[in-house]
Amino acid sequence: MVSHSSSWQYNITQVSEITQLSKQVIRKWEERYQLVQPKRLENGHRVYSEDDLQQILKVRNLSLQGYSIKQAVLIIRQQQLNSDTLPVNTEEEMNDYTKYLLHYGQTCNELELNRILQQATHILGLEKFLSIVVIPFLKEVGNRWENQEWTEHQESVSTMVIRDYLVQIRRNYYCHEDAPLLMCACLPGEYHEVPLHILMLQAMINGWRSFLVGSSPAMGTIESLVTQLQPKVVLLSAITTIPFELHPDVLQRLDEFAANHPSIRFYIGGAGSLEYLKSNTTISIAVATNIEEILKGEK
């Protein structure tokens, strides 16, 4: 079993909240199946390690797939034996979370999608959660949608749950008021804002504040907010080429606007932008393919 942080410890109430299992069920699994052996404090209270929590989560998830608790425990024990002889594979752990998210996304089960997201955040931490759970999941959702394996409703529910969950994290993430500001905006006509939520959280992990203009804002809204907020960096995004089809002069106008604000760095990203820029150029707006390019040397 992969140990992500051996120093993390949980009481039974926290384990119950994360796993959505009652305290009675957790104790029953310990006593009947010897699934985990939590340490005891001097007052007799149980203290669960990260590995304990991982095992309980895995058994619960296997039980949801139809395995009996006894069968699930046997599977977990076999995995432990394998981990003693095989190199640790964090990709395998990521696939577990992605697999469950895809399962509940397919059935449009918002409650279970949120539960898995919460579990993954608790166990992996925010940075790993974004890179090895959220991003791969969204890519697979996109693939299934493009291949017509999923309906529009399945894709919409999965994306909406991710967006709302990331918004909740971002609103509760502490940022110092003097931290540099990253302002993000979809181009007019672009409604895919989830990638920006991911990028903003990645920036916040690195000490930035963030502000999202939102999906398909008016051109004047972007310009007035930049003038008012004076961010250090502006990131524009277009996942599709629709903004350039609807507003052929959008990038030229923004490029001229950026030239008049030399103290602010402007970037543009997204598959639609990259496609458009194959035959068009910008002078004052740089192209960025990842958050590291944007933050490097800017803070």
WOLINQUI-V308154 format. One record per pair of residues at least 4 apart in sequence whose ideal C-beta (glycine too) atoms are under 6 Angstrom apart, sorted by sequence separation. I is the first residue (numbers start at 1). J is the second residue. If there is no record, write none. Layout:
I&J ; I&J
//
This chain:
10&14 ; 15&19 ; 21&25 ; 28&32 ; 29&33 ; 40&44 ; 41&45 ; 48&52 ; 63&67 ; 67&71 ; 82&86 ; 95&99 ; 101&105 ; 120&124 ; 124&128 ; 128&132 ; 129&133 ; 130&134 ; 150&154 ; 152&156 ; 156&160 ; 175&179 ; 186&190 ; 204&208 ; 213&217 ; 217&221 ; 220&224 ; 225&229 ; 241&245 ; 242&246 ; 243&247 ; 249&253 ; 251&255 ; 269&273 ; 276&280 ; 291&295 ; 292&296 ; 10&15 ; 16&21 ; 21&26 ; 48&53 ; 62&67 ; 67&72 ; 104&109 ; 124&129 ; 144&149 ; 145&150 ; 150&155 ; 203&208 ; 217&222 ; 238&243 ; 268&273 ; 288&293 ; 29&35 ; 30&36 ; 41&47 ; 63&69 ; 144&150 ; 204&210 ; 288&294 ; 16&23 ; 186&193 ; 203&210 ; 243&250 ; 38&46 ; 39&47 ; 104&112 ; 121&129 ; 226&234 ; 258&266 ; 38&47 ; 63&72 ; 104&113 ; 120&129 ; 213&222 ; 38&48 ; 62&72 ; 145&155 ; 200&210 ; 12&23 ; 184&196 ; 213&225 ; 59&72 ; 120&133 ; 38&52 ; 141&155 ; 101&116 ; 36&52 ; 100&116 ; 184&200 ; 59&76 ; 141&158 ; 268&285 ; 58&76 ; 36&55 ; 266&285 ; 267&286 ; 269&288 ; 35&55 ; 55&76 ; 182&203 ; 267&288 ; 193&215 ; 97&120 ; 191&215 ; 191&216 ; 259&284 ; 182&208 ; 190&216 ; 258&284 ; 189&216 ; 255&282 ; 258&285 ; 267&294 ; 179&207 ; 180&208 ; 181&209 ; 182&210 ; 183&211 ; 184&212 ; 185&213 ; 188&216 ; 255&283 ; 175&204 ; 179&208 ; 186&215 ; 255&284 ; 179&209 ; 186&216 ; 255&285 ; 163&194 ; 166&197 ; 170&201 ; 173&204 ; 188&219 ; 239&270 ; 241&272 ; 185&217 ; 233&265 ; 234&266 ; 235&267 ; 236&268 ; 237&269 ; 238&270 ; 239&271 ; 240&272 ; 244&276 ; 15&48 ; 237&270 ; 239&272 ; 12&46 ; 175&209 ; 223&257 ; 238&272 ; 241&275 ; 238&273 ; 241&276 ; 97&133 ; 101&137 ; 19&56 ; 185&222 ; 9&47 ; 10&48 ; 15&53 ; 19&57 ; 35&73 ; 94&132 ; 98&136 ; 61&100 ; 98&137 ; 33&73 ; 19&60 ; 196&237 ; 8&50 ; 10&53 ; 5&50 ; 4&50 ; 3&50 ; 192&239 ; 3&51 ; 106&154 ; 113&161 ; 117&165 ; 183&231 ; 190&238 ; 108&157 ; 187&236 ; 1&51 ; 181&231 ; 110&161 ; 181&232 ; 182&233 ; 183&234 ; 184&235 ; 185&236 ; 186&237 ; 187&238 ; 180&232 ; 1&54 ; 105&158 ; 189&242 ; 190&243 ; 189&243 ; 188&243 ; 187&243 ; 189&246 ; 188&247 ; 57&119 ; 187&250 ; 233&298 ; 130&198 ; 127&205 ; 1&80 ; 1&83 ; 2&88 ; 202&291 ; 206&295 ; 2&93 ; 199&291 ; 20&115 ; 18&119 ; 18&122 ; 4&123 ; 180&299
//
